[in-house]
Amino acid sequence: MSSEFGVRSEIKTPNSGLNTPNFRFIADAMLGRLARWLRLLGFDTLYYKDISDAEVLKIAKQQNRIVLTRDTHFLNFRNFKDFLLISSNSTMEQLVEMAAVFHLKSDVSPRCSKCNGILSGDVEKESVRGLVPEYVYLRFKRFLKCGDCGGIYWEGSHAKRFKEKF
Ligand SMILES: [Zn+2]
């Protein structure tokens, strides 16, 4: 099916069944932007800036993650089929490619774009004063906080546009 996206049709997932939002990913070094957006949309996505294909493969196998890659090298790893070859250059298009293959739904809790930690939504507005730019503090009502690194998030117009498209 979906061969136009270069996906191996036999993609298997730990939870099998394509409608689960529980896919876990690892993006190769060329897909940093995509990884950050996937996290914000709530998908568990690992990304390391300096990582070899072999290391990506090892982590994917250990943790049952699907590899997202722009690199056809993964076609050469025998017996490894859980990857998606991403063809587009644009992050938006890349998300569309993924959504088409995995039927992703963005109704899961967002994750931290920096560390992949889960963001918590019950953050007192007062508590982020001084931690975010003043205009952001004044403009936004709802803030999210990363349970791992403490990063503060708010829903900017950019994120909204992405979500709508998604
Ligand atoms: Zn974080």
Residues whose N, C-alpha, C, O or C-beta is under 5 A from the ligand:
A	BS01	ZN	C112 K114 C115 N116 G117 C146 D148 C149 G150 G151
